[in-house]
């Protein structure tokens, strides 16, 4: 999960705002997809840990 968060400053550093190794479109695309991928990854991690809790079920 930390890998996703390391990608944010990396995308900024290699983009035109940093050293300029990539184009603006590449940096923008990275900043569009990184939050989506991060949220999916953290949601899956959270769901897995919630399933391990074995909470008692509530019968309505």
C-alpha positions in Angstrom: 0.0 0.0 0.0 2.9 2.3 0.7 4.0 1.9 -2.9 0.9 3.8 -4.1 1.7 6.7 -1.8 5.3 6.8 -2.9 4.1 7.2 -6.5 2.6 10.6 -5.8 5.8 12.5 -5.1 7.6 10.4 -7.7 5.1 11.4 -10.4 5.5 15.0 -9.4 9.3 14.9 -9.3 9.7 13.3 -12.7 7.0 15.5 -14.2 7.3 19.0 -15.7 6.8 20.5 -12.2 9.9 18.7 -11.1 12.8 17.7 -13.3 10.7 17.5 -16.5 11.4 13.9 -17.6 7.8 13.4 -18.5 5.1 15.4 -20.3 2.2 17.2 -18.6 -0.2 14.7 -20.0 1.7 11.8 -18.4 1.7 13.6 -15.0 -2.0 14.4 -15.3 -2.8 10.8 -16.2 -0.8 9.6 -13.2 -2.6 11.9 -10.8 -6.0 10.7 -12.2 -5.2 7.0 -11.8 -3.2 7.0 -8.6 -6.1 7.9 -6.3 -8.3 5.3 -8.0 -5.8 2.6 -7.6 -5.0 3.7 -4.0 -8.6 3.6 -3.0 -9.2 0.2 -4.5 -6.1 -1.1 -2.7 -6.9 0.4 0.7 -10.6 -0.8 0.3 -9.5 -4.4 -0.3 -7.1 -4.3 2.6 -9.8 -2.8 4.9 -12.4 -5.4 3.7 -10.0 -8.2 4.4 -9.3 -7.0 7.9 -13.0 -6.5 8.6 -13.7 -10.1 7.6 -11.0 -11.3 10.0 -12.8 -9.6 12.9 -15.5 -12.3 13.1 -18.1 -10.0 14.5 -21.3 -11.6 15.7 -24.1 -11.2 13.3 -27.1 -9.1 14.1 -30.4 -10.8 13.4 -33.2 -8.4 12.5 
